[in-house]
Amino acid sequence: MSEVRQAYGSGTNQEVRGIALRRDQSPMTSHIFRLAQGLQDQLIAWRREIHRHPELSFQEHRTAELVATALEAMGLEVATGIGKTGVVGHVGAGNPAIGLRADMDALAIQEANDVPYASQKPGVMHACGHDAHTAMLLGAAAILTDLPKRPSGEIRLLFQPSEESWDEEGKGGAKRMIEDGAIDGLDGVIALHVDSAQPSGTVGIREGFVWAGVDPYDVTVFGKSSHSAAPHHGVNPVVLLAGVINTIQAIPNLHTDPLRPAVLSCETVHAESSSGVIPEKASLHGNIRYYDLETRRALRRALERALETARVLGGHYQLTVRGTYPPTYNDPELIALVRSCAAEIVGEESVREAERSLAGEDFGFMSSQIPGAYVKLGVQREGEARPYHTPHFDIDESALPVGSALLAASALRFLETLADPEA
């Protein structure tokens, strides 16, 4: 009997705290789900340990050590320091190859939950579920290493740092891991994110675009300083910027296809001066959000034209646009495969059409290079939606085995399908 079974039971329970074992599962999926059931206490323990000790982007040293130690205890080959503080584990080897990705970083938020596992680090909290993602991927690794034989091919475990932020060069965890070769040779990659707004144990799946591309932009409008009693001696950049903002707000209606989502936001405005003085410059920060590259190009061109308003009125401008996240696109074939596994684990009635969002996710860096599938797991606690990035965010931990089982089953089915396309 494996160490996993010895420590956490034989995996023969018929229920995971309200999530019943389905009778229409394939033999392999049924076996995987039983193993996930047996891991429930360990999944909760991993998640709570990580939750108590949250770490910000590219500071996930303790979490990475926990992950590496757990994977090594399972007998896996492990590489650390990938993408700065990421960890990569390998189950099996050769082709085909599929990646499973979990992010590890926390947020600069003070936790308000009164729970035994609350954050012990002031001002830092796992308010987006990355602690659960890490625990579920560890669970998937434990399942895969407890199977009678290793898969025909490679399942690569990608524990990614810094999904929430980026470093001094403007690069986040996904980009850094890609640069370090973490997805080289993979035929696809799957990620799972908890969803505190959906009933616990349900699975949200959607093909096509699911997260937006996000390009932050910064504008500085330059005028000419003067005394406010003699405005004709200067050029007021605040007035110029006001005209630019009005023009920007009209861009999505005038210059983009109404059937394609497009957002051009103005978020912060700043001008330094003192009473009685017209400043020399004023600045604006905002974001461009889109799904397709044609919309992105249209928004960027229109933004440049809007800024010409400042030049016409006697000033000039400087524009900087940074591509932070590309859109996240779910490959139809890969997402169909994951959907089939989800239906066996939770039932067709609990597989839902996930909503699209114009928020960004750096998984898009991976899914833009290889086929990707980004799936949501319902973890609503006590019927109360606890929004991401808030001090009261929390999850129903009884759904964790479902996530581990779905990751493991999807990876195995992917390898089986590529090895035998007629299967």
KAJOFEN-V20830 format. One record per backbone hydrogen bond with DSSP energy under -0.5 kcal/mol. NH is the residue of the N-H (numbers start at 1). CO is the residue of the C=O. Records with the same first field share a line. If there is no record, write none. Layout:
NH=CO + CO
This chain:
6=2
7=3
8=4
9=5
16=19
17=15
19=16
20=18
21=14
25=22
30=26
31=27
32=28
33=29
34=30
35=31
36=32
37=33
38=34
39=35 + 36
40=37
43=39
44=40
45=41
46=42
47=43
48=44
49=45
50=46
51=47
52=48
53=49
54=51
59=56
61=59
64=60
65=61
66=62
67=63
68=64
69=65
70=66
71=67
72=68
73=69
74=70 + 71
75=72
76=71
77=90
79=88
81=86
82=86
84=81
85=83
86=82
87=159
88=79
89=157
90=77
91=155
92=90
93=153
98=154
99=188
100=156
101=190
102=158
104=160
106=55
107=125
109=107
111=109
112=391
113=391
115=113
118=115
120=52
122=120
124=121
125=107
127=125
133=129
134=130
135=131
136=132
137=133
138=134
139=135
140=136
141=137
142=138
143=139
144=140
145=141
146=142 + 143
147=144
153=151
154=94 + 96
155=91
156=98 + 154
157=89 + 155
158=100 + 156
159=87 + 157
160=102 + 158
167=171
170=167
173=162
176=172
177=173
178=174
179=175
180=176
181=178
182=177
184=181
186=183
187=97
188=97
189=371
190=99
191=373
192=101
193=375
195=377
198=195
201=378
202=199
203=350
204=376
205=203 + 352
208=330
210=328
211=328
212=359
213=290
214=325
215=288
216=214 + 322
217=286
218=320
219=284
220=318
221=282
222=220 + 316
223=280
224=235
226=278
228=276
230=227
231=228
233=230
234=231
235=224
237=235 + 279
240=236
241=237
242=238
243=239
244=240
245=241
246=242
247=243
248=244
249=245
250=246 + 247
251=247 + 248
254=250
255=251
256=252
260=257
261=259
263=289
265=287
267=265 + 285
268=285
270=283
277=274
278=226
279=277
282=221
283=270
284=219
285=268
286=217
287=265
288=215
289=263
290=213
291=261
296=292
297=293
298=294
299=295
300=296
301=297
302=298
303=299
304=300
305=301
306=302
307=303
308=304 + 305
309=306
310=307
311=307
312=308
313=309
314=311
315=310
316=222
318=220
320=218
322=216
324=214 + 322
325=214
328=211
329=327
330=208
331=329 + 372
335=331
336=332
337=333
338=334
339=335
340=336
341=337
342=338
343=339
344=340
345=341
346=342
347=342 + 343
350=347
351=348
352=203 + 350
354=205 + 352
357=210
364=361
365=362
366=362 + 363
367=363
368=364
369=366
370=366
373=189
375=191 + 373
376=204
377=193
378=202 + 376
379=195
380=198
381=384
382=380
384=381
385=383
387=385
389=127
390=387
393=390
396=379
397=395
399=396
400=397
402=399
403=399
404=400
405=401
406=402
407=403
408=404
409=405
410=406
411=407
412=408
413=409
414=410
415=411
416=412
417=413
418=414
419=415
420=416
423=420
